[in-house]
Amino acid sequence: MSTGSGADSAPAPAAHYSPPAPRSGTSAKSSMFSSLRIRNYRLFFIGQVVSNTGTWMQRIAQDWLVLGLTGSSAAVGITTALQFLPMLLFGLYGGVLVDRLPKRPALLVTQSAMAVTGLALAALTLTGHVQVWHVYLAAFAVGLATVVDNPARQSFVSEMVGPKQLQNAVSLNSANFQSARLVGPAVAGVLITGVGTGWAFLLNGLSFAAPIAGLLLMRARELHAVERAPRGKGQLREGLRHVAGRPELIWPIVLVGFIGTFGFNFPVWLSAYADDVFHAGAGAYSLFNTLMAVGSLVGALLAARRGTARLRVLIAAAAAFGTLEIVAALTPSYWPFALLMIPIGIFGLTVNVTANTAVQMATDPAMRGRVMALFMMVFMGGTPLGAPVVGWVTDVYGPRIGFVLGGAVSVAAAVTVGLLLARVGGLRLSVGWRSGHPHVRFVPRECREEPAPA
């Protein structure tokens, strides 16, 4: 084995695994913005605020440009597919590469590559020479850069903040992304309407100056040292074996895969509800997405306050997410449906952040790039695979049945994974009555609780 991890980091036997772990390094709640006290992470965070806003601007402008050039929604779908295709094809190999490379120089290269792509597309658009194949090529190029950029950014967070602040930093990254999701499309809409799509591409390209400057200004001596994996054969298989042999890794990834594939098909459901169920048009679709983004932002900030990344929180959040989807699917009125998007956003984001943090904390640092590449490939790649199935069910049986299906699969996956983790950890379900309220929790099998006094 050539990971450089040493014998001490070998996977623990299944019998030694306990589902309440892993923790983020502290049992107490942390300040909501505590990781921003770390200078290197603060530079990274500020750069991402600017860059994420530019990225959302380009996503909107890119789709609008393709639609204007071709008049075809299918062409817009091809553009999206080309941007995700490299992650599906090469995502695991990107993780192997990230484990071998120093993260900061790797991010400088990927961020620079994405900046050049945005600037090239801006030049072609502003000079009137852009053709649809240029946009296809740019989308594919961004996807290729993402193959390395995504796992590098995910794993670099732990090097900046260390284990005690990891959940807080991951949560703030999600809040950062959700904030940009609210601001970026609005700015893009103003630019497209006022001066054209080319200026949105130009601002996106220029926005990468912020994260590049942040990376260059970081103090290398303040980063947490991580041993890199040396070059060797079989490292991809080794990473997969590392995940497969550890329940605290494989089952959260499986759960995220099911929820990402079947539970996150909101473009299919929300557009159908806006158009076919409530007959409220594009304004309702925009409102549903905005309320969900608000919920996601709240969920990210709440997650930032938690000091732990417990798997039981992940299971509970996944079950609540699926249950709320079923409730929303059966809600007959417009405003109750719309308002349910907020808690759905909260619990959906909680699933993502908790799984992300738990997987990172349970992973050997020399394997982190490969494991996070697998995590992101499963989560990001699942939705395009599940969307045709969910879309077919929605078309044939109606939006309510399609939405119920997504929620039911999410609940079933949460319950199944929760029971499997409990079994592996030697736990049993304890149901009792305490202080006048039902008390449900998992306890060790050999534990026999004394009955509460009447």
PLY file of the C-alpha trace (Angstrom):
ply
format ascii 1.0
element vertex 454
property float x
property float y
property float z
element edge 453
property int vertex1
property int vertex2
end_header
0.00 0.00 0.00
1.45 3.34 -1.04
-0.70 5.98 0.56
1.86 7.10 3.08
-0.77 6.79 5.77
0.94 4.18 7.89
-0.45 1.23 9.76
-2.07 3.36 12.41
-4.61 4.69 9.90
-5.82 1.30 8.72
-9.60 0.85 8.75
-10.90 -0.13 12.14
-12.82 -3.39 12.47
-16.56 -2.98 12.09
-17.19 -4.09 15.65
-15.26 -1.06 16.93
-17.43 1.42 15.07
-19.97 3.54 16.96
-22.51 5.54 14.96
-22.61 8.63 17.19
-19.07 9.46 16.02
-17.37 11.12 14.25
-17.30 14.46 15.97
-15.76 17.65 14.77
-13.41 17.80 17.70
-15.50 19.52 20.33
-18.73 18.74 22.05
-19.73 22.31 22.69
-21.54 24.58 20.32
-19.21 26.95 18.52
-19.67 30.55 17.52
-21.52 30.84 14.21
-18.53 32.55 12.55
-15.69 31.14 14.68
-13.63 29.78 11.77
-13.46 33.29 10.26
-11.07 34.18 13.08
-8.47 32.11 11.23
-6.69 34.43 8.77
-6.12 31.90 5.99
-9.72 30.75 6.02
-10.95 34.36 6.14
-9.01 35.13 2.94
-10.41 31.98 1.34
-13.98 32.82 2.39
-13.86 36.39 1.06
-12.50 35.16 -2.27
-15.27 32.59 -2.53
-17.96 35.21 -1.82
-16.89 37.09 -4.95
-16.20 34.02 -7.09
-19.43 32.18 -6.22
-21.47 35.23 -7.16
-19.69 35.34 -10.51
-20.23 31.62 -11.02
-24.00 31.94 -10.53
-24.01 34.91 -12.92
-22.29 32.81 -15.58
-24.68 29.88 -15.10
-27.69 32.08 -15.83
-26.00 33.95 -18.69
-24.71 30.73 -20.23
-28.16 29.13 -20.38
-29.71 32.33 -21.72
-27.04 32.66 -24.41
-27.48 29.07 -25.59
-31.25 29.49 -25.68
-30.82 32.70 -27.73
-28.37 31.08 -30.15
-30.38 27.90 -30.74
-33.94 28.45 -29.51
-33.67 24.94 -28.07
-34.16 23.83 -24.46
-32.40 20.58 -25.42
-29.28 22.60 -26.22
-29.42 24.12 -22.74
-29.61 20.58 -21.35
-26.58 19.56 -23.41
-24.62 22.49 -21.97
-25.46 21.43 -18.42
-24.61 17.79 -19.19
-21.22 18.77 -20.64
-20.40 20.68 -17.46
-21.22 17.65 -15.27
-19.83 14.96 -17.59
-16.14 15.35 -16.60
-17.02 14.84 -12.92
-18.89 11.63 -13.74
-16.09 10.34 -16.00
-12.96 11.51 -14.22
-14.05 12.55 -10.72
-12.34 9.66 -8.90
-9.12 10.19 -10.84
-9.26 13.85 -9.86
-9.38 12.74 -6.24
-6.27 10.58 -6.71
-4.46 13.58 -8.23
-5.54 15.88 -5.40
-4.16 13.48 -2.78
-0.77 13.63 -4.50
-0.61 17.41 -4.98
-0.26 20.35 -2.59
-3.75 21.82 -2.42
-2.99 25.55 -2.61
-0.95 25.45 -5.86
-3.53 23.07 -7.36
-6.30 25.55 -6.57
-4.31 28.40 -8.08
-4.15 26.45 -11.35
-7.83 25.44 -11.42
-9.11 28.89 -10.44
-6.90 30.49 -13.10
-8.17 28.03 -15.71
-11.79 28.87 -14.93
-10.98 32.59 -15.07
-9.46 32.20 -18.53
-12.56 30.26 -19.68
-14.89 33.03 -18.51
-12.77 35.76 -20.11
-12.54 33.87 -23.41
-16.30 33.42 -23.53
-16.72 37.12 -22.70
-14.41 38.14 -25.56
-16.25 35.94 -28.06
-19.66 37.21 -26.93
-18.78 40.91 -26.76
-17.19 40.84 -30.23
-20.19 39.04 -31.72
-18.25 35.93 -32.77
-19.71 33.46 -30.26
-21.24 30.23 -31.54
-22.98 27.51 -29.59
-20.02 25.13 -29.85
-17.91 27.75 -28.09
-20.29 27.60 -25.13
-20.25 23.79 -25.20
-16.45 23.82 -25.15
-16.35 26.37 -22.32
-18.81 24.33 -20.24
-16.75 21.17 -20.75
-13.53 23.05 -19.86
-15.08 24.33 -16.62
-16.19 20.76 -15.86
-12.64 19.48 -16.37
-11.25 22.11 -14.00
-13.94 21.17 -11.46
-12.69 17.56 -11.44
-9.63 18.77 -9.53
-10.97 22.03 -8.07
-13.89 20.48 -6.20
-12.08 17.81 -4.14
-9.12 20.18 -3.68
-11.35 22.90 -2.20
-13.22 20.38 -0.02
-10.05 18.86 1.43
-8.14 22.18 1.68
-10.68 23.46 4.22
-9.34 21.06 6.86
-5.78 22.25 6.19
-6.83 25.86 6.79
-8.91 25.42 9.95
-8.02 22.05 11.49
-10.46 19.43 12.85
-12.07 21.52 15.62
-13.37 24.17 13.22
-14.07 21.89 10.25
-17.87 21.69 10.59
-18.11 25.44 11.14
-16.01 26.14 8.03
-17.91 23.65 5.85
-21.19 25.19 7.01
-19.99 28.72 6.26
-18.88 27.57 2.80
-22.43 26.36 2.20
-23.86 29.64 3.51
-21.48 31.45 1.18
-22.69 29.41 -1.80
-26.37 29.88 -0.92
-25.91 33.63 -0.50
-24.36 33.79 -3.96
-27.28 31.73 -5.25
-29.59 34.52 -4.10
-27.47 37.43 -5.40
-25.78 36.08 -8.55
-28.88 35.31 -10.67
-30.41 38.69 -9.80
-27.26 40.55 -10.88
-27.07 38.41 -14.03
-30.67 39.27 -14.88
-29.92 43.01 -14.63
-26.78 42.68 -16.77
-28.42 40.50 -19.44
-31.36 42.86 -19.73
-29.27 46.03 -19.60
-26.01 45.35 -21.45
-26.01 41.70 -22.61
-24.66 38.29 -21.59
-21.06 39.09 -22.49
-20.66 41.42 -19.52
-21.83 38.70 -17.12
-19.10 36.41 -18.51
-16.54 39.22 -18.17
-17.42 39.90 -14.53
-17.29 36.17 -13.77
-13.82 35.91 -15.30
-12.62 38.92 -13.32
-14.21 37.60 -10.11
-11.59 34.83 -9.92
-9.02 37.50 -9.06
-10.44 37.49 -5.52
-9.86 33.78 -4.67
-6.50 33.80 -6.49
-5.37 36.82 -4.44
-6.63 35.14 -1.26
-4.63 31.98 -1.99
-1.48 34.00 -2.72
-1.81 36.02 0.51
-2.16 32.95 2.76
0.58 32.11 5.25
1.83 28.62 4.46
3.27 28.18 7.97
-0.24 28.52 9.45
-1.70 25.66 7.40
-2.22 22.29 9.12
0.32 19.89 7.66
-1.14 16.89 5.80
0.98 14.04 4.47
0.45 13.69 0.72
0.05 10.34 -0.97
3.09 9.40 -3.09
2.68 8.46 -6.72
1.91 4.77 -7.08
-0.24 2.15 -8.73
-3.66 1.09 -7.51
-4.41 4.27 -5.57
-7.92 4.58 -7.00
-8.78 1.01 -5.93
-7.13 1.69 -2.58
-9.37 4.71 -2.04
-12.49 2.70 -2.90
-11.42 -0.09 -0.51
-10.83 2.52 2.18
-14.44 3.67 1.84
-15.96 0.20 1.42
-14.27 -1.09 4.58
-15.57 1.65 6.86
-19.30 1.89 7.67
-18.94 5.50 8.87
-17.86 6.39 5.30
-19.78 4.12 2.96
-23.25 4.51 4.47
-23.35 8.34 4.60
-22.17 8.36 0.96
-24.87 5.82 0.03
-27.50 7.93 1.82
-26.37 11.12 0.06
-26.44 9.21 -3.23
-30.09 8.19 -2.82
-31.16 11.64 -1.68
-29.20 13.38 -4.44
-30.61 11.04 -7.09
-34.26 11.00 -6.05
-34.81 13.78 -3.50
-33.14 16.80 -5.11
-35.03 16.99 -8.41
-36.56 20.35 -7.59
-36.34 21.83 -11.12
-38.67 19.02 -12.27
-41.15 19.27 -9.40
-41.25 22.99 -8.74
-41.68 23.94 -12.38
-44.51 21.39 -12.66
-46.21 22.70 -9.49
-45.89 26.32 -10.65
-47.29 25.56 -14.10
-49.61 22.56 -13.82
-50.80 22.49 -10.19
-51.11 26.12 -9.16
-51.15 27.66 -12.68
-49.07 30.57 -11.40
-46.33 30.74 -14.03
-42.63 31.62 -13.87
-43.08 34.01 -10.94
-44.17 31.16 -8.69
-41.23 29.01 -9.84
-38.85 31.84 -8.96
-40.52 32.29 -5.55
-40.27 28.57 -4.72
-36.55 28.56 -5.54
-35.91 31.76 -3.62
-37.63 30.45 -0.49
-35.66 27.21 -0.72
-32.43 29.18 -1.05
-33.41 31.18 2.05
-34.00 27.93 3.93
-30.66 26.54 2.74
-28.90 29.68 3.96
-30.58 29.38 7.38
-29.66 25.68 7.51
-26.03 26.48 6.75
-25.84 29.11 9.50
-27.50 26.76 12.02
-25.04 24.01 11.07
-22.19 26.48 11.62
-23.25 26.79 15.28
-23.12 23.05 15.95
-19.87 21.75 17.35
-20.39 18.18 16.19
-21.11 16.25 13.01
-22.99 13.26 14.35
-24.37 10.60 12.06
-27.60 10.52 14.05
-28.11 14.19 13.07
-27.56 13.18 9.44
-30.13 10.37 9.66
-32.70 12.54 11.44
-32.23 15.41 8.95
-32.58 13.05 5.99
-35.78 11.54 7.41
-37.21 15.02 8.11
-36.25 16.18 4.60
-38.09 13.29 2.95
-41.10 13.62 5.25
-41.43 17.33 4.47
-41.29 16.56 0.75
-44.22 14.16 1.15
-46.17 16.75 3.20
-45.47 19.44 0.58
-46.51 17.11 -2.24
-49.92 16.62 -0.62
-50.43 20.28 0.33
-53.41 21.62 -1.65
-52.83 25.38 -1.30
-50.26 27.68 -2.90
-48.88 29.58 0.09
-48.53 26.62 2.49
-46.68 24.78 -0.30
-44.42 27.78 -0.92
-43.61 28.24 2.78
-42.71 24.54 3.13
-39.79 25.22 0.79
-38.01 26.96 3.69
-37.80 23.95 6.07
-37.10 21.66 3.09
-34.13 23.91 2.29
-33.00 23.86 5.92
-33.01 20.05 6.24
-31.64 19.46 2.73
-28.66 21.68 3.50
-28.23 20.01 6.92
-27.96 16.63 5.18
-25.30 17.95 2.82
-23.19 19.74 5.45
-23.39 16.98 8.08
-22.52 14.23 5.60
-19.68 16.29 4.16
-18.16 17.02 7.57
-18.67 13.51 8.96
-17.03 11.91 5.92
-14.07 14.31 6.03
-13.51 13.76 9.75
-13.63 9.97 9.43
-11.21 9.88 6.48
-7.46 9.35 6.62
-6.02 12.75 5.50
-3.90 11.01 2.85
-7.12 9.61 1.36
-9.27 12.73 1.72
-9.05 13.88 -1.91
-10.20 10.49 -3.22
-12.97 10.13 -0.67
-14.32 13.65 -1.24
-14.15 13.14 -5.01
-16.32 10.04 -4.57
-18.67 11.96 -2.26
-19.10 14.83 -4.74
-19.41 12.49 -7.72
-22.21 10.56 -6.01
-23.99 13.70 -4.82
-23.61 15.82 -7.96
-23.87 12.97 -10.44
-26.98 11.42 -8.92
-29.41 14.19 -9.86
-28.83 14.04 -13.65
-29.27 10.27 -13.47
-32.43 10.37 -11.38
-34.06 13.33 -13.12
-35.26 11.36 -16.19
-36.91 8.74 -13.96
-38.53 11.32 -11.69
-39.50 13.40 -14.73
-41.18 10.40 -16.36
-43.15 9.62 -13.19
-44.15 13.28 -12.91
-45.29 13.41 -16.56
-47.25 10.14 -16.42
-48.72 10.22 -12.89
-48.63 13.93 -12.06
-46.42 16.26 -9.99
-47.83 15.13 -6.65
-46.94 11.48 -7.22
-43.48 12.43 -8.50
-42.79 14.59 -5.45
-44.12 11.90 -3.07
-41.84 9.34 -4.73
-38.77 11.51 -4.11
-39.72 12.04 -0.48
-40.55 8.38 0.10
-37.20 7.22 -1.31
-35.40 9.75 0.91
-37.23 8.56 4.05
-36.69 4.89 3.18
-32.97 5.50 2.60
-32.65 7.39 5.91
-34.41 4.67 7.90
-32.50 1.84 6.21
-29.08 3.46 6.62
-29.91 4.40 10.23
-30.84 0.80 11.09
-27.74 -0.56 9.33
-25.46 1.82 11.24
-27.18 0.89 14.49
-26.70 -2.80 13.76
-23.04 -2.36 12.87
-22.52 -0.31 16.03
-24.22 -2.89 18.24
-27.13 -0.59 19.11
-30.82 -1.20 19.65
-33.86 1.09 19.57
-35.02 2.11 23.06
-38.59 3.37 23.39
-39.82 4.61 26.74
-41.75 7.28 28.59
-39.89 9.96 30.51
-41.18 13.11 32.24
-44.53 12.70 30.55
-43.08 12.48 27.03
-42.12 9.62 24.72
-38.36 9.00 24.72
-36.84 7.31 21.64
-33.12 6.73 21.13
-30.47 4.15 20.23
-28.59 2.50 23.12
-26.00 -0.32 23.30
-27.64 -3.74 23.00
-26.35 -4.89 26.37
-27.76 -1.76 28.06
-31.01 -2.30 29.92
-32.50 0.97 31.10
-34.28 1.07 34.45
-37.97 1.88 34.05
-38.81 5.48 34.90
-40.77 5.91 38.14
-44.50 6.38 37.71
0 1
1 2
2 3
3 4
4 5
5 6
6 7
7 8
8 9
9 10
10 11
11 12
12 13
13 14
14 15
15 16
16 17
17 18
18 19
19 20
20 21
21 22
22 23
23 24
24 25
25 26
26 27
27 28
28 29
29 30
30 31
31 32
32 33
33 34
34 35
35 36
36 37
37 38
38 39
39 40
40 41
41 42
42 43
43 44
44 45
45 46
46 47
47 48
48 49
49 50
50 51
51 52
52 53
53 54
54 55
55 56
56 57
57 58
58 59
59 60
60 61
61 62
62 63
63 64
64 65
65 66
66 67
67 68
68 69
69 70
70 71
71 72
72 73
73 74
74 75
75 76
76 77
77 78
78 79
79 80
80 81
81 82
82 83
83 84
84 85
85 86
86 87
87 88
88 89
89 90
90 91
91 92
92 93
93 94
94 95
95 96
96 97
97 98
98 99
99 100
100 101
101 102
102 103
103 104
104 105
105 106
106 107
107 108
108 109
109 110
110 111
111 112
112 113
113 114
114 115
115 116
116 117
117 118
118 119
119 120
120 121
121 122
122 123
123 124
124 125
125 126
126 127
127 128
128 129
129 130
130 131
131 132
132 133
133 134
134 135
135 136
136 137
137 138
138 139
139 140
140 141
141 142
142 143
143 144
144 145
145 146
146 147
147 148
148 149
149 150
150 151
151 152
152 153
153 154
154 155
155 156
156 157
157 158
158 159
159 160
160 161
161 162
162 163
163 164
164 165
165 166
166 167
167 168
168 169
169 170
170 171
171 172
172 173
173 174
174 175
175 176
176 177
177 178
178 179
179 180
180 181
181 182
182 183
183 184
184 185
185 186
186 187
187 188
188 189
189 190
190 191
191 192
192 193
193 194
194 195
195 196
196 197
197 198
198 199
199 200
200 201
201 202
202 203
203 204
204 205
205 206
206 207
207 208
208 209
209 210
210 211
211 212
212 213
213 214
214 215
215 216
216 217
217 218
218 219
219 220
220 221
221 222
222 223
223 224
224 225
225 226
226 227
227 228
228 229
229 230
230 231
231 232
232 233
233 234
234 235
235 236
236 237
237 238
238 239
239 240
240 241
241 242
242 243
243 244
244 245
245 246
246 247
247 248
248 249
249 250
250 251
251 252
252 253
253 254
254 255
255 256
256 257
257 258
258 259
259 260
260 261
261 262
262 263
263 264
264 265
265 266
266 267
267 268
268 269
269 270
270 271
271 272
272 273
273 274
274 275
275 276
276 277
277 278
278 279
279 280
280 281
281 282
282 283
283 284
284 285
285 286
286 287
287 288
288 289
289 290
290 291
291 292
292 293
293 294
294 295
295 296
296 297
297 298
298 299
299 300
300 301
301 302
302 303
303 304
304 305
305 306
306 307
307 308
308 309
309 310
310 311
311 312
312 313
313 314
314 315
315 316
316 317
317 318
318 319
319 320
320 321
321 322
322 323
323 324
324 325
325 326
326 327
327 328
328 329
329 330
330 331
331 332
332 333
333 334
334 335
335 336
336 337
337 338
338 339
339 340
340 341
341 342
342 343
343 344
344 345
345 346
346 347
347 348
348 349
349 350
350 351
351 352
352 353
353 354
354 355
355 356
356 357
357 358
358 359
359 360
360 361
361 362
362 363
363 364
364 365
365 366
366 367
367 368
368 369
369 370
370 371
371 372
372 373
373 374
374 375
375 376
376 377
377 378
378 379
379 380
380 381
381 382
382 383
383 384
384 385
385 386
386 387
387 388
388 389
389 390
390 391
391 392
392 393
393 394
394 395
395 396
396 397
397 398
398 399
399 400
400 401
401 402
402 403
403 404
404 405
405 406
406 407
407 408
408 409
409 410
410 411
411 412
412 413
413 414
414 415
415 416
416 417
417 418
418 419
419 420
420 421
421 422
422 423
423 424
424 425
425 426
426 427
427 428
428 429
429 430
430 431
431 432
432 433
433 434
434 435
435 436
436 437
437 438
438 439
439 440
440 441
441 442
442 443
443 444
444 445
445 446
446 447
447 448
448 449
449 450
450 451
451 452
452 453
